[in-house]
Amino acid sequence: MAGLLQALVGASEKAGAIARLCRAEEPLFQLLVAEKTGTDKNQRFLQDFKTLADVLIQEVIKHDLGKEFPELQGHIHGEESNEFKNRQGDTVAIRVCDTPGDTAALLLSVLDPEQKAAELLAAAVHQDVTLGDAELAGVALSIPPQDLAIWIDPIDSTNEYIGGREDVAPVDGIAPAGLCSALVLIGAYDRRTGCPV
């Protein structure tokens, strides 16, 4: 089980790197924002958004965890639909392909003509993450992966992520708003009871 805990932390590290990469270029970032509608929209908000970063992060986590732990496949769920509309109005199902080149080609169908951005994102998607936390490697948990399911909120506080404000002061060490309050959340729960682990 320690391997799964390491994989979850590794997935969150990779997700953070992808989120930072998506935020790096403001003109490009504006192309990546889509308003949620219909059943995808959270009814608590007048407007609800998702970004390509949300969708890509969720699909990377699903891919990486499912590949390393096949017993989790079909039990990794997330907040976002993996569909994203490109500028031509076509719906593209975002996923991780077998190679960086194939993933870049898929991302280019959303980002066209931004080939460099598609290649940078594909490289981040396929990059291996190395954790240097010896303490984490020694954590032993008693719940086997086949008893678990995973829930992903790829970017919690998407509106804060989109706004990108970096001038919000922390309160008691916690960012109450702004870019620093946007987090990648990955939760494990008992698939029989639904209780968080």
N, C-alpha and C positions, 0 to 999 in steps of 0.2 A: 504494500500500500504506500510505502514511502515513495516509490517510483511515481505513483499517481500524484501525490502531493507536489513532488518536484515538477512533474509535467504541467500541473495547474499553474504553478508559479512561473514556469518557463513560458507558458502560453500567455500569461498576463504581461510578462516582460516584452514578448514579441508584439503583443497587441499595443502596448504603450509606444513602442518604436514606430509602428505603422500609424498610430494616431498623430504622433509628432511629425512624421513625414508628410502626412496629408495636410497638416496645418502650416507647413513651412512656407508655401507659396500662396499668398492671399488670392491672386487672380485665378489660379488653378482651383483653390479651395472653393471659391464661389460656384464653380461648375459642378461641384460634388454634392451640393445640398439639394434635397428634394423634400417637398411637403408631403406628409402622410395624409392619406384620405381613406374614407370608408372604414372597414373593420380594422385596418392597421393603425388608425388614428386613436390616440388616447383622448377620450371624451372630456377629460378634466381640463384640457387646454383648448383655447380658441384656435391656435395653430400648433401643430406638432410636426417636428422635422426629423428626418434621418439624413445621414451623410454616407457617402461611399465608404468613409472610414468605419462607420458603424457596421455596415453590411460586410465589408471585407474582413474586419476583425472577427466578427461572429463566424464567418465561414472558415477563416484560418484556424480558430480555436476548435471548431467542430472537426475539421480535417485532421489537425495535428493530434488531438486527443483520440479520435476514432482510429487513426492509423496506429498509434502506439498501444491503444487499449481497445481491440476489436469488440470486446464485450460491452463497451459503452455505445457502440454504433446504434443509432435509433433511439438513444436515450440522452442525447445532447440537444438541448432545445435553447432557443433564444428569443429575444424580444422582437427582432426585426425580420421582415420578409427578405429573402435574398434577391428580390427583384429590384432593379434600378432602371429608370428611364434615361435614355441618352438624349442628346439634343435634337435628334430627328424624331423623337417620340416613341422609338422602339423600346420594348421591354427586354432587358438583358438579365439573365439569371447569373448572379455572381457566384463563383465557386473557385476552389483551388484546383488547378489543372496539374497534370503529371510533371510538367517542366516549367521553368521560369519563362521560357519563350511562349509556351501555350497560354500561360496565365497572363503574360503581357498582352498577347493578341486579344484575349477576352476583355481585359481592362481597357484596351484601346477602343473597343467597340462602344464604351461609355465615354472615354476621355478624348476621342478623336478631335483634333489632330495632335494631341499632346503625347506623342510616342515616348519621349524621354520620361515623362511622369509615369506612364504605364510600365515602362521598364524598371524604374526605381521602385515602384510599389511591388512589382512582381519579384524583384530581388529581395525585398524585405519579407515578403510572404514566404519565400523559399529559404530564407536564412536560418541556420541552426542557432539556437540560443544556448549558451553555456552558463550555468549557474555556478558561482563560486562559494556557495553557502554550505560549509561542512556540517553545520548544525541541522540544517534542513534535511540533508542526506541521511542523518541519523534518526529522524522522526519515524517511529513505527506506529501505524494506525491499524486497528483490528477489523475494519470493514473492507471486504473485498470489492473490487471494482464492479463485479457483476451484480452487486446489490445496490449500486449507486446510479443516479442520474445527475446530469449537469444542467444548470440554467445559466445563461449568459445575458448580461445587459452590457453590450459591447462598449458603449459610451454612456454612462449614467450622467445626466445633466448635459444632454446634447445641446440644448439652447445656450448653455454657458460655454460649451466647446465652440459653437458657431460664433458666438459673440467675441470670444478670444480676449476678454479683458484680463490683463495681468496686474492691474493696479488695486486689487482687492486685498486688504490687509487680513492676515489670519487672526482668528479669535481663539485664544487658548490653544494655539498651534494647529487649528483646523481652518481650512479655507471655507468660509460660509457661502461664497459665490465666486464667479470669475473662472478663468481657465483652470486654475489649480483645483477647483472643486469637481472637475470632470474626471471620472474614474472608470476603469474597466472593472466590471464586477463579474466574477465567476463563482457560482455557488454549487456545492455538492449536496445532494439530498438522498435520503433513503427512497428508493424507487417504489417500495411497497407502501410506506406510510406517508411519504411526502415531507417528512420532517428533515430540516436542515442538519447537515453533519458538520 
